[in-house]
């Protein structure tokens, strides 16, 4: 198989996305990946051990989930002989897992790969700071009772102040801005108003609710917790959302002048998603049905302070390589980290100056039609489990193309730290 030959997506599944409610959720990250993967593998005509590789994106597995990809692979019954590994590209981890699988198939190192992402954001740990760690270390090294008492006497309640891993993880250590503040930068750069953000956010909720009601999310697999409760839908969606209701929320990241609120931002959420990738030879061997083919992908870098614009930096080279205009793409999935970020991407492609100076284009790319973008809602309504979202948007785009009889789609997302990822797919004829 050549490095330019498309790789097939033959099936996929995901869990419902469960909104964090400020306490650890019912499922660990590995549990989520197993719940998404078991029914997916059970319905295949091949055994899990026939897979050549398992690749899983995740940015904050728990301490007992080291190399979570391998943990999940073994729990799914793939066997000891199937290698498995974990990737971390922040918000792009799930898409990176897919891209890594594609490249291994194109290089001839694999024929079938299980690739996806998982994240239990509600279980992000509370950590001790260095001062507390030092106190513990000194206590453990104390040998006599007198030494132990002297160390114990230096204890202060302030040492117990936790380091919140989720906040640290959503703050860029280079530019010093958290992700919400970078969305404020993008909103200011393109003059995006609070009203525009809230209108976009409400639309996301209403579109997802309509899709749920119509039963058009076949990728979701039901989960059951140890108390017998079941989870069969994305529980962060608000059927009664409106711009008027969202306008009552206060800015979260710039209290005095900001426009970004919890209501027009993605939700902190738990969830997992998988796709099965296969070469054309594997499709023929196992008589697999092809959902779509991955035609191309791109990763791009930009200023961490404007990381939300990453999608246009990643999508533009793909469009150029394949001589595509906006009208050549039937449907788009741009992950909704923030309403400001998606609207900023749309504005960037319409603005001649940005396209010329930042993207190297001679003219604006143009406007993506509203009725072709995130047609079933997005992360504002269903959540953004960071390691998962890249896999979810690729999987869902496959279903959007099939449901609407369309041919070509583009999935893209911004990535904390100042990157963007994009993937061009085509539905099988």
LUMMARRO-217847 format. One record per residue: x, y, z of N, C-alpha, C in turn. Coordinates in steps of 0.2 Angstrom, whole numbers, plus 5000, padded with zeros to 4 digits. Example, Ala and Ser with C-alpha at 12.3 -4.5 7.8 and 13.67 -1.06 7.14 Angstrom:
# residues 2
506649725039506249785039506649845039
506449895035506849955036506450005039
//
This chain:
# residues 429
500449945000500050005000500450065000
500350114996500750174995500550225000
500950275002500850325006500250375004
500050374998499550414996498850374995
498850314996498250274995497750285001
497150294999496650305005496650245009
496450255016496350205020495650205022
495350145023494650145024494450145032
493850175033493550175039492950125038
492950065042492450015041491950015046
492050045052491550045057491850085063
491350105067491550145073491050155078
491250175084490750185089490950235094
490550255098490750295104490250285110
490450315116490050315121489550375121
489050375125488750445126489250485130
489150555129489650595132489250615139
489550605144489250625151489550685154
489150735155489350795158489650795165
490250825166490550825173490050865177
489950845183489550875188489950885195
490550905194491050925199491250875204
491050815202491350755206491550705201
491950655203492150605198491550565195
491550555189491050525185491050445186
490550415184490450345185490950295182
491350325177491750285173492450315172
492950265173493650285172493750295164
494350325162494450325155494550265151
494850215155494850145152494150115151
493750125156493050095156492750125150
492750185149492450215143492650185137
493250185136493550155130493350075129
493250045134493049975134492349975132
491950015135491150015133491050035126
491450075123491350095116491650035112
492150005114492449955110492149885109
491949865115491649795115491149775110
490549815110490049805104490349815097
490849865097491049875090491449815088
491849785092492249725090491849665089
491349655094490949595094490549585087
490349645084489949635078490449625071
491049625072491549615066491549545064
491749535058491849465055492549435057
492949475060493549455062493649455070
494149415072494249415079494649475081
494549505088494949555090495749545089
495949485090496649465089496949475082
496449485077496649495070496849565069
496749605074496949675073497749675073
498049725070498749725070499049775075
498549825077498849875082498149905085
498249935091497749975094498150045096
497850095094498150165096497550205099
497750235105497150265109497450335111
497050385110497250455112496950465119
497350495123497150515130497650565133
497450615136497950665139498050655146
497550625150497550625157497350555160
497650505158497450445161497550445169
497250395172497350395180498050355181
498250365187498950325188498950255187
498350225187498350145186498150135179
498250185174498050175167498650195163
499250175166499850185162499850155155
500050185150499950165143499250135142
498750185143498050165143497850125137
498150135131498050105125498150025126
498650005129498849935130498349905135
498149945141497649925146497049905142
496749955138496149945135496149885130
496749885126496749825121496749765124
497049755130497049685134496349675136
495949725139495349715142494849705136
494949725130494549715124494649645121
495049605124495249535121495649535115
496049585114496449585108497049545108
497149525114497749475115498349505117
498849465119499449485121499949505115
499749475109500249485104500049545099
499449585101499349645097499649705101
500149735098500449795101499949855102
499949895107499549945108499950005112
499750065110500050125112499650185113
499850235116499450295118499750355115
499350395112499650465109499350525113
499750575113499450635117499650695113
499150725109499250785106498650835108
498550835115498050875118497450865114
497050915112496350915109496350865103
496950865100496950825094497150755095
497150725101497450655102497050605098
496350605098495950555095496050555088
496150615085496250615077497050595076
497450615081498150585080498150515080
497750485084497750405084497550385078
497050415075496850385068497350405063
497650455063498150475058498750425059
498950415065499550365066499350295063
498750275064498450215061498550215053
498250265051498250275043498950265041
499450305044500150295041500450235042
500250195047500550125048500250075043
499650085041499350045036499650065029
499750135028500050155021500750135020
501050125026501750105025501850025025
501249995026501349915025501449885032
501449925037501649895044501049865047
500449875044499749855047499249845042
498749805043498149795038497549825042
497449815048496849835052497149865059
496849925060497049965066496349985070
496349975076495850005080496150075083
495850125081496050195083495550235086
495750275091495150315094495450365100
495050385104495250425110494750415116
494950425122494550425128494750475133
494350495137494450545142493950545147
494150545154493750555159493950615163
493650675160493850735163493650745170
493050715171492850725178493250695183
493750655181494150615186494850645185
494950705183495650735183495850745190
496450725192496650725199496750795202
496650795209496950845213497650825215
498150875214498850855216499050895222
499550865225499950905230500450945227
500551005229501151045227501851025229
502351055226503051035228503151045235
502851095239503051105246502751045250
502151015248501950955252502350895250
502550895244502950835242503550835245
503850895246504450895250504350875257
503850895260503650875267503650805268
503250775263503150705263503850665263
504250695258504950665257505350665263
505350725266505750735272505550685278
504850675278504550635283504750565282
504750545276504950475274505750455276
506150515275506850505276507050505283
506550535288506750545295506850475298
507350455302507450395304507250385312
507450435316507250425323506550465324
506350445330505650475332505750555333
506350575335506450645336506450685329
506750655324506850685317506150685315
505750635315505050625313504650685316
504650695323504350745326504550815324
505150825322505350895320505050905313
505050855309504750865302504050875303
503650835307502950845308502750915311
503250945315503051005317503051065312
503351045306503451095301502851095296
502351045298501751045294501351105295
501051135289500551185290499951165285
499351185287498751175283498851195276
499151245275499251275268499551225263
499951175266500251125262499751085258
499151085261498651035258498251075252
498451135251498151165245498251125239
497651105236497751065230497951105223
498351065219498451085212497951055208
497551095205496951065201497251045194
497250985193497650965186497250985180
496550985181496151005175496351085173
496351125178496551195177497251205174
497651165177498351165174498351145167
497951085165497951055159497651105153
497251145155496851195151497151265151
497751265153498151335153498851315149
498951365145499551355141500151385145
500651345146501251365150501751405147
501651415140502151465136501851535136
501151535134500951605133500551625140
500451575144500151595151499351605151
499051595145498351595144497951535145
497451535148497051475148496651475141
496251415140495951405133495451455132
495051475138494551525137494751595136
495351615138495651675137495951675130
496151625127496351625120495751635115
495151605118494551615114494351695114
494451725120494351795120494851835115
495451815114495951845110495651835103
495351785101495151775094494451815093
494051815098493451855098493651935097
494151955100494352025099494652035092
495051985090495351995084494852005078
494351965078493851975073493152005075
493152045080492552075082491952035083
492051975086491451935087491051955093
490451965093490051995098489851935103
489651955109489351905113488651875111
488251925107487651895104487751845099
488251855095488451805090488651735093
489051735098489251675102488651645105
488251675108487651645111487151615106
487051655101486651625095486951555093
487551555092487951495089487851445094
487951455101487951405106487251375106
486751415106486051395106485851345100
486151365095486051325089486351255089
486851255093487251185094486751145098
486551175103486051135108485451105104
485151155100484551135097484651085091
485251095088485351045083485450975086
485850965091485950905094485350875097
484950915100484250895103483850865097
483850895091483450875086483750805083
484350795083484650735081484550685086
484550695092484450645097483650625096
483250665095482550655095482350615089
482750625083482650585077483050525077
483450505082483750445083484350435077
484650495076485150495071485850495073
485950455079486650455082486750375083
486850335077486950265078487550245080
488050295081488750275084488750265091
488250285095488250285102488050215104
488450185109488350125112488150135120
487650105122487350115129487950085134
487950125140488350105145487950095151
488250045156487850035162488450035168
488250075173488650075179488550025184
488950025189488849965194488249975198
487950025198487250035201486650015197
486749995191486249975187485950035182
486250095183486050155179486250145172
485850165167486150165160486250235157
486650235152486850305149486750285141
486250325138486150305131486150375127
486250425130486250495126486750545129
486950595125487350645128486950685132
487150685139486750715144486850795145
487250825141487450895142486950935138
486550905133486150945128485550975132
485451045130484851075133484351095127
483851055128483251065123482951135123
482951165128482651235128483151285128
483751275125484251325125484051385120
484251445122484151505118484651555119
484751595114485251655115485051695121
484351705122484151755127484351725134
484251655135484451625141485151625142
485551615137486251615138486551685139
486251735137486451805138486451825145
486151785150486151795157486751775160
487151735157487751705160488351755160
488751755165489251805166489851775162
490351825160490951805157491351765162
491651715160492051665164492851685164
493051705159493851715158494051785159
493651835157493751905158493151935161
493151935167492551955171492252025169
492752075167492552145166492352155159
492752135154492652145147492452085143
492452025146492451965142491751955139
491851905134491251885130491151805131
491651775133491651695133491351675140
490851635140490451615146490451535146
490251505151490151435151489651415146
489151455145488651435140488851435133
489351475131489551475124490251445123
490451395128491051355128490851285128
491351245126491251175127491151145134
490851095135490751065142491351025144
491451015150491950975153491550905154
491850855150491450795149491850735148
491550675150491850605149491550575143
492050535139491750495134492350465130
492150415125492650385121492350375114
492850365110492650355103493150305099
492950265095493450225091493250225083
493650205079493550185072494050125071
493750085066494250035064494450055057
495150055056495450065050495650005046
495650005040495849945036496049965029
496549925027496749935020496249895015
496349915009495849885004495949805004
496549785005496649715005496249685011
496349715017495949685023495249685021
494949745018494249745017494049685012
494449675007494249615003494349555007
494849545011494949475014494349465019
494149515023493649505028492949525026
492849545019492249565016491949615021
492249665022492049725026491649775022
491249805025490849865022491249925024
491349965019491750035020491250085021
491350125027490950185028491250245024
491950255024492250305021492950295020
493350335016494050325015494350395017
494950385021495250445023495750465017
495650525015496050545009496650585011
496650625016497250665017497150695024
497650715027497650745034498250795034
498150845039498650895040498650915047
499350935050499450965056499751025055
499551075059499851145058499951175065
500451225065500651265071500451335070
500351365076500151445076500251465083
500151525084500251555091499851525096
500151505101499651475107499151525109
499251585109498751635111498151635106
498251615100497651615095497551535093
497651495098497551425096496951405092
496351445094495751425091495651425084
496151465080496151465073496551415070
496751365074497151305071496751275065
496051265065495751225060495851255053
495851325052495951355046496751345043
497151335048497851325046497951255044
497551205047497651135045497251125039
496651155038496251135032496451165026
496751225026496951265020497451225016
498051195019498451155014498151095011
497651065015497251005011496851035005
496551085006496151115001496651134995
497251154996497651174991497951114987
498151064991498351004988497950964983
497250974985496750934981496350984977
496551044976496251094972495551104973
495351104980494651114982494451184984
493851194982493551254985493051234990
492751284994492251274999491651234996
491451244990490851214987491051144986
491651124986491851054985491751004991
491651034997491650995003490850995005
490550945005489850935007489650955014
490050925019489950945026490550945030
490550995035491151005039490950995046
491450965050491450955057492050995060
491951055063492451095066492251085074
492751055077492551045085492451115088
491951115092491651175095492051185102
492651205102492951215109492651275112
492551325108492151385110491751415104
491251445105490851475099491351525096
491651565100492151615098492651585093
492851525095493351495091493151475084
492551445084492251425077492151485073
491751535076491651595072492251625070
492751625074493451655072493651615066
493651555066493851515060493451535053
492851545054492451565048492651635046
492751675051492951745049493651745046
494051705048494751705046494751685038
494351635036494351615029493951665025
493551715028493251765024493651825023
494151835028494551895028495151895023
495151945019495751945014496451945017
496451995022497152005025497351945029
496951905033497151845036497351795031
496951785026497151735021497751745018
497951815016498551825013499151825018
499051855023499651865028499851795032
499251765034499351705038499351635035
498951635029498851575026499151565019
499451625017499851625011499351615005
498751635005498251635000498251704996
498051704990498051764986497351794987
496851754989496151784990495851744996
495251774999494951745004494751675002
494751625006494451555005493751555004
493351595008492651605007492251585013
491651585013491151565018490851495018
490951465024490651395025489951405026
489451375022488751385023488551355030
488151395034487851365040487551305040
487251285035486851225034487251165032
487951175032488451125030488951115036
488851155041489351155047489051125053
489351075056489151045062488351045063
488151005058487451005056487050965062
487350925066487050895072487250925078
487450985078487751015085488450995086
488751015091489450995092489651005100
490251015101490551005108490151055113
489951115111489551155115488951125118
488651085114488051045117488250975120
488750945117488850875119489450865123
489950915123490550915127491150895123
491750905126492350905123492850865127
492750795128493250755131493850755127
494350795130494950815126495250765121
495450705124495750655120495350625115
494650635116494150595112493950635106
493850695106493450735101493750725094
494350725093494650715086494350655083
494350595087494050535084493250545083
492950575088492250585087492050615081
492350675079492150715074492250675067
492750635067492850595061492350545060
492250505066491650455065491050485064
490850545067490150565066490150595059
490650625056490650645049490450595044
490750535046490550475041489850465041
489550465047488750455047488350515044
488650575045488350635041488350625034
488850605031488950595024488450535022
488450485026487950425024487250445024
487050485030486350495031486150545026
486550585023486350635018486550625011
486850565010487050545003487550585000
487950615004488450665002489150625001
489650654998490250624996490850645000
490950705001491550725004491450775010
491950755015491850795022492550815024
492550865028493150895032493050895039
493450865043493450865050494050905053
493950945057494550985060494451015067
494951025070494951055077495551095079
495451135084495951175087496251135092
496951145094497251105098497651155103
497551145110497851185115498651185114
498951235115499651245113499851275107
499351295103499451325096499551275091
499051235089499051185084498351175081
498351145075497651125072497751065068
497251025068497250965064496650955060
496750925054496150915049496250855046
495650825043495650765040495050765035
495250755028494850745023494550675022
493950665022493650595020493150595015
493050545011492550535006492150465007
491550475007491150415008491150365002
491150305004491250254999490650254995
490750234988490250234983489750184984
//
